[in-house]
Amino acid sequence: MPDSQTIFIAAGATGFLILLLSLVLGEIGGHDGDLGHGGEAELASDAEAVAGNDIPDGSAELDAPTWFSIRVLSVALVGFGAAGFAAEATGVPTPLAWPVAGAGFLAVGAASYRFILKPLAAQQYNSLSSRYGWIGRTAVVTLDILPHGTGQVTFHDRDGARITQTASSDLGEGVPKGTTVTITELSSGAVVVHRNAFAD
C-alpha cells in the first residue's frame, strides 16, 4: 500500500494535470469555468437574446463557475496534495497530515473560486455583454469591405468609446470606404454589417 506522501504527491499531480487539460482543451462551457462560449452558433443565439433584451438580471452570476466545476476541484486537489505533503515533510504525524491536507483542499479551492475564477468569469461576461451592445449601432467603413470578404469599420459603443473591427457584408457585397452601415450580427472576432439605404 502506498504511503501518505505518495498519495499526496499523486493527488496534487492529478489535480494539476486535470487543470492543465481543461485549459488546453478549452473546457470552458456550461458551468464548468464559463470563461467563454461554445462557438459562433452559440454567440449568435446569445446576441439575439441580448438584442431582444432577454438576458435576465444576474446573468453574470449564472455564468460564474460553481464549487463543483472541474477547475475549482482540480485546483483544490492540488492544494490537498501540497498541504498534505508539506505537513508530512515537516514532521507532522500521518494521522494529523490528512486533516491538514483536507484544510488545504478547502482553502485553495475557496481562494481560487473567490479571487480568480469568479472575477475572470465576471470580466468575460461583461466583455461579451458589451460586444452584444454593438448590434444595431451605426458604423463607417474605414477599409473597403471586399465582395464575400472582409474590410474594416469604425463606430462608437454605448459608452462612447471608439471601436474598430473587422467587418463583412451580410449580403456578401463589396462596400467602399466611407459608407455608412449598420451592425447586424457578431461573428468570431468580427462584425457583420448591412449597407444602409441611401448610403451613397
Secondary structure as GFF3:
##gff-version 3
##sequence-region A 1 200
A	DSSP	alpha_helix	4	24	.	.	.	ID=ss1
A	DSSP	alpha_helix	40	51	.	.	.	ID=ss2
A	DSSP	alpha_helix	59	63	.	.	.	ID=ss3
A	DSSP	alpha_helix	70	89	.	.	.	ID=ss4
A	DSSP	alpha_helix	94	112	.	.	.	ID=ss5
A	DSSP	pi_helix	113	117	.	.	.	ID=ss6
A	DSSP	alpha_helix	118	132	.	.	.	ID=ss7
A	DSSP	beta_strand	138	143	.	.	.	ID=ss8
A	DSSP	beta_strand	151	156	.	.	.	ID=ss9
A	DSSP	beta_strand	162	169	.	.	.	ID=ss10
A	DSSP	beta_strand	180	187	.	.	.	ID=ss11
A	DSSP	beta_strand	190	195	.	.	.	ID=ss12
###
